[in-house]
Amino acid sequence: MSPLRRVVVVGASLAGLRAAEALRRSGYAGELVLVGDEPHLPYDRPPLTKQLLTGGWRPEQTTLPVAPGLDVTWRLGVPAGGLDVSAHTVHLADGARLHYDGVVLATGARARPWPGPTTPAGVHTIRGLDDAAAVAETLPRARRLLVVGAGFLGGEVAAAARAIGVAVTLVEPRDWPLLGPAGPHVGRFVAALHRANGVDLRLGAGVRRFTGNGRGELTGAELTDGTNVEADLAVLALGAKPNIEWLAGSGLVTDGGLVCDEYCRPLRDDGRPAPHVVAAGDLTRWPHPLAGNELISLGHWSNAAEQADAAAQTLLQPDTTPRYRPVPSFWSDLYGVRMRSVGLPHLADTSETAEHDEANHRLVVTYRRNGQLVGALTANRTSRLAPFRAEIQRRLTSMDPSPLPV
């Protein structure tokens, strides 16, 4: 049993909910407070760009189940405004102050906004439930959707729109979709998928500016290659920014995210972990051995859930918890093709196509760094992932297994 009397979890999305569940599952019986900036109970994000956009789900169907015995005090619709580590206090935007004996930081990330001038009405981002619901309401009536960014999220939005018959232009400034996270082999494969499903894919060009009519409504965009595209609805898929601004003045290190050690403990300016503070999910950066212990950040569903569990264990058992060294996994579905990955493909210095069956949309790509396997990605070949995961896991297990230093 833990001596903690009150734990505050800041962030009421997947990572926050999983951290609360892990605390209870591990025997924590004290007060548990969950703070969230949105008015909604925790919900699942993957369906936002899939089932919700196609009309297959209603917004309430994305709500994550909350066990009746979780015994949580909810503080929803109130963002966190600050953290006082020395006073063990979370400051809320409404002026309230929550004292804690332990705190879990899980405020996630938000969609990266358009960097240029104000956009016309009809240009959206998708990160939260309200964002997706707004696009889902308008999408069936759209004449043409413009998606800016051909990463996983942008690709899923394009696929959802095509599933309900909406014309789509997909713009990507790099040479191939998914070039950064998955490399050229996957990029060419995904580009062919988009085009086979009727997407007007524009590669090597970005959006210079959006255009609108006299009523301030979107009419299209001017691209950097000098061409123009028509659209009455647009979705920006430009990546995410960690929600770390509220931690200014806390003494915690924020550098492209909340910097943590291998035990999910945020680091202070002096390089030491903050006492009784842990973190999980999309706001974190921490050292991973596959990256040579350089800091990484993962915006994956699986990482949010697994890191939340690890953070809870560190909070309750600080002297015996293991290092957080996951084999990350990720999935996406495009036009009925199931794409799955393990490891960290983006770290690779070389990649190799092990299988490519164009007729059946099958693909297996392996990724290596300094000759060592760091990741694998499959399309319609999920069963092929297990040996790659096992090889990466064996490598991680062979590394220093020492427990957390006292």
C-alpha positions, 0 to 999 in steps of 0.5 A: 500500500502507498503512503500517498494520501492524495494523487492529482492526475493532470490530463484526462485523456488516455494517459491520465485515465490509464495512470489512474487505473494503474494506481488503483490496480496497484493498491492505491486507496487514497484520494484521486483527482483527475483534471482535464481542460476539456469538458468531456470524460476521457475518450479514444482518439483513433476513431476521431479520424476513422469512424467518426468522420465516416459517420459510423460512430457518434461522438459519445461512442468514443468515450473510454470506459471508466470502471465504477470502482475507480473512485475519482474526483473529476475536475473537467473543463478547467485547464491547469495553470501552473505547478509549484513543485516545492509546495506540492500544488497544482494551480488551475486556471479558475484560481483553484489550488490542488495540493498533492502528495503525488502528481501525474503530468499527462496534459498531452499535445495539441494540433500544430496550427497554421503558421501563416495569417488568419485562415478563412472559415472552413480550415480545421485541425483535428486533435480533440473530440470537438474538432473531429465532430465539427469536421464530421458535420461538414464533411458530407456536404463538402464539394472538395476537401483539402488535406495539408500534410500526408502523415498518418493523420492526414492520410486517415482523414483523406481515406475517411473522406473518400469512403463517403465519396468526397473529392480530396486533394492531399498536399505534402511538401516532401517527396513522399507521404510518411517520409519522416516516420516510415521512409521512402519504401512505405511512402511510395506504397502509400502514395499509390494507395491514395492515387488508386482511391481517387485522391489528387495527391500533390507531392513536393508542394506546400500551401502558400496561402488559403483563398476565400470569398467575400464572406470569408469562406474557404475557396481553395489554396495557392500552392508553393509550386504556383498551382491553385486548388479548389476546396470548401473544407480543409484539414491541417495535419501539420503535427502536434505541439506538447502542452507544456506552457503551463509548466513555465516557472515550475523548475522542470525542464521543457525542451520540445516536451517535458524532459524525463528520465527512464523512470518517467520522472520529470527532470528539474533545472539541476538535472535531478528528478522532481520529487513525487512527480511523474509524467506520461503520454504525448508531452514527454521526452525521455531517453530510449536505448534504441536511440542511443539514449537520446531523447525521443517523443512518441505520439502513439496510443500504445505509448500513452497507455504503457507509459502511464502504467510505468509512471504509476509504478514509479510514483508508488514504488520509487525504489524498485520500479524498472526502467521504461524501455518499451517496444513501441507499436503503432497502427493505421488503416488506409482504404482497408489496408492494415498498417502496423509497426513496431520499434522506432522506424524513424531512427533507422539509417537504412531500410529494406523491403522484405516483401511487396505484393502490390496486387494484395497491398502487402508490404514488409519493411525492416529498419536498422540503425548501425546494423541493428534492427530498430523497427519494422512496418507491415501492410496487410501482414500483421502476423509478420511483426511478432519475430521483429518485436521479439528481436527488439525486445531481446536487445532491450532486455540484454541492456542494463536492467539495473533498478532505479537509483535511490 
